[in-house]
Amino acid sequence: MKAIVQAEPKAAAERTEHQEFVVPVVNIFETGDGYALEAEMPGVNKDGLEITLEGNEITVLGRRAAEPVNGGLLLRERSGADYLRVFELDPAIDTSKISAKMEQGMLTLILPKSERVKPRKIIVSN
């Protein structure tokens, strides 16, 4: 069973109307207590990041502004870009405990499993 799957960015696309986005590359892996999602968004800082949770869909939107140019511009290959990715979360994830960290263009989302789905030891009495 997949805990996180990519979903179509319906709600985000509706609110941004015909804007093109860069799809950030991600790594998703299972940890002992849940899942971690790492998304590369070079040039995006904490202030340019918007993470929303609606139902079981988490939307990651990162905005990178074009850098100002001093002098006459001869060539620009790197421009401003907005990143967008939407994921559908497994119901086993405790959405009230999701946390995020942004460091050097790498977003890390920690998606903990709900206590009810974690394995637990049952003590046998005499």
C-alpha positions in Angstrom: 0.0 0.0 0.0 1.4 3.4 -0.9 1.2 5.9 1.9 1.6 9.0 -0.4 0.6 9.3 -4.0 0.8 12.2 -6.4 -2.6 13.8 -7.1 -3.7 16.2 -9.7 -3.3 19.8 -8.5 -7.0 20.6 -9.1 -7.6 23.1 -6.3 -4.2 24.8 -6.7 -4.6 25.0 -10.5 -8.1 26.5 -10.2 -6.9 29.3 -7.9 -3.9 30.2 -10.0 -5.6 30.1 -13.4 -3.4 29.0 -16.3 -0.1 29.6 -14.6 2.7 27.2 -15.4 4.6 25.5 -12.6 7.9 23.6 -12.2 7.3 20.2 -10.7 9.8 19.8 -7.9 11.5 16.4 -7.7 10.9 14.5 -4.5 12.1 11.6 -2.4 9.7 9.9 -0.1 10.8 7.3 2.4 9.4 5.5 5.4 10.8 6.1 8.8 10.1 4.2 12.0 7.2 6.5 13.0 5.9 7.7 9.7 7.1 9.1 6.4 9.4 11.8 5.2 9.0 13.7 2.0 11.9 15.8 0.6 11.2 18.2 -2.2 13.9 20.2 -4.1 13.0 23.8 -4.7 16.2 25.8 -5.4 15.9 29.5 -4.7 12.7 29.1 -2.5 13.0 30.3 1.0 10.7 29.9 4.0 8.8 33.1 3.1 8.1 31.9 -0.5 6.6 28.6 0.7 2.9 27.7 1.1 1.8 24.3 2.4 -1.9 23.6 2.6 -3.8 20.6 3.8 -7.3 20.1 2.6 -8.9 16.8 3.5 -6.3 14.2 2.7 -4.5 16.3 0.0 -1.4 18.3 0.8 -0.3 21.0 -1.6 3.2 22.4 -1.7 3.6 25.7 -3.5 7.0 27.4 -3.6 7.6 30.8 -5.2 11.0 31.9 -6.5 11.3 35.4 -7.6 13.7 36.4 -10.5 16.9 37.9 -9.2 17.3 41.7 -9.8 20.0 42.5 -12.4 22.6 45.2 -11.9 23.7 46.5 -15.2 22.7 45.4 -18.7 21.4 41.9 -18.9 23.2 39.8 -21.6 21.7 36.4 -20.9 19.2 35.0 -18.4 18.8 31.3 -18.2 17.6 31.2 -14.6 14.3 33.0 -14.0 11.6 33.2 -11.4 9.6 30.1 -11.1 6.8 28.7 -9.0 6.9 25.1 -7.9 3.8 23.1 -7.4 3.1 19.5 -6.2 0.0 17.9 -4.7 0.0 14.6 -2.8 -2.8 12.5 -1.5 -2.1 11.2 2.0 -2.9 7.8 3.4 -5.5 8.0 6.1 -3.0 6.4 8.5 -1.0 9.7 8.6 -1.8 11.9 11.6 -2.3 15.2 9.7 -2.4 17.2 13.0 1.2 16.4 13.6 2.7 17.1 10.2 5.8 19.3 10.4 7.9 21.1 7.7 11.5 22.4 7.5 13.0 24.4 4.7 16.8 24.5 4.4 18.9 25.6 1.4 16.1 24.9 -1.1 15.2 21.5 0.3 11.8 21.2 1.9 11.4 18.3 4.3 7.9 17.3 5.4 7.6 14.9 8.3 4.4 12.8 8.1 3.9 10.8 11.3 1.7 7.7 11.4 -1.3 7.8 13.6 -0.9 6.0 16.9 -3.8 3.7 16.0 -1.8 2.2 13.1 1.6 1.9 14.7 2.5 -1.6 15.9 2.2 -2.0 19.6 3.2 -4.7 22.1 0.5 -6.5 24.0 1.4 -7.6 27.5 0.1 -11.0 28.5 -1.1 -11.2 32.1 -1.0 -14.3 34.3 
